[in-house]
């Protein structure tokens, strides 16, 4: 279960080795009995992939959920003044990408207090 101040990290262009190093460090800390800070992250190969998932309407939806707390998709659609079907599709997509969740009562909510976007730029090519 996520804490109220959980952070979702969206990374673009991060090498696989960085993710593996983070996992290895967490496993080492666990073996040593140290407390491990939870890390929630989703990676994208390129900015286009991230922007295909996290569209302006979906950012607005996440913000509305943070303000309202757990709610139904129908209520969220009313608040956003958007078509139910489109909001439902956006919610399903954001659930797939861990940005929002559905509780045991079927209500959707935004579990993160912050979403951090980290975009790695390509290395400069030698002249």
N, C-alpha and C positions, 0 to 999 in steps of 0.2 A: 504494500500500500504506500502511495506517495504521501509525503508530508505537505503541509500547506505552502511551504516555500520551495517545492521541488522545481527544478529547472530542466527544460527540454532543450537539448543542443541540436541544432540543425547544422550539419557541416556539408560544405560543397567542395569537392576536389581534395578531400583529405586522403592521403595514401592509406592503404589497408594496413600497412605496418604501424601507423599511429594508433589505430584501433586495437591491433593485436598487442602493442606495448601497454596500452591502458588496461586491457584485460589481464595481461601477465602481471602487472603491478598490483592489481586488485587481488589476484589469486595469491601472490606472494604475501601480501598484507594479511589475507584471511588465514593463511597457514601459520603466520606469526601471532595470530590471535588479535590483531589490530582491528579497530572499527573501520569499516569501509564506508565512505561516503557514496550514496547511490548516484549512478550516472545514467541518465536517460538520454539517448542520442539516436538520431536518424541521419544517415549519410546519403548524399546525392553525388553522382559523378560530375554533373555540371549545373550551372545556374538555371538553365532551361527546365531541367527536371524538377528542381525545387519550386520554381515559379509555376509549373504545371499543377503541382499539388497545392501549394500555398498561394492561391490567387487572392487578389484584394477582397473579394466577397467572403472568402474563407477566413481571412484575417479579421474582418469585421465580425463574422460569426463567433470566432474564438473570443474576441473582446466582449461581445454581448453575453456570452456564457460566463465569463469571469465576473461581469457585473451582476448578473441575475442569479448565479448559482445553478444548481441542478434544475432542469426543466424538461418539458416534453418538446419534441421537435415541432409540434403544431404551435405551441406557445412561442417558441423561438422564431418560427416563421412569421407569426403575427407581429412580434416585436420588431423584427427586421423589415417588415412590410414586403416580404418576398413570397414567392410561390412555394407551397409546402413541398412539392416534389423536388424542386431544386435544392431546398434546404436539407431535405432528407438525403439526397445524393451527396451533398457537401459533407454532411455529418458522417455518412458511411465512409467516405474517402478519408476524412480526418481521423476517424477511428482506426482505419487501416494503418495510418502513418503515426499513430500514438499521440496525436495532438489533443484529442478529446477522448472521453471514455463514456461508457454507459454503465449505470449502476444496476444493482439487483432488482430495482423496481422499473427498469427500462428508461430512467431519466438520463439525459446526457448532461455532461459537465466538463469543464476545462480544469484538469487537475494541477496545472502548472501555474506558478506565480510569475514565471518569466520564461520566455523563449528566446534563446540566444542563437543568432545566425552567424556562422563563421565561414567565410569564403576564402579559400586558398587560391591565390593567383598563380598562373603558370610560371615556371622558372624562366628567367631571361635566357635566351639563346646566345651562345657565344658569337661574336662578330666574325 
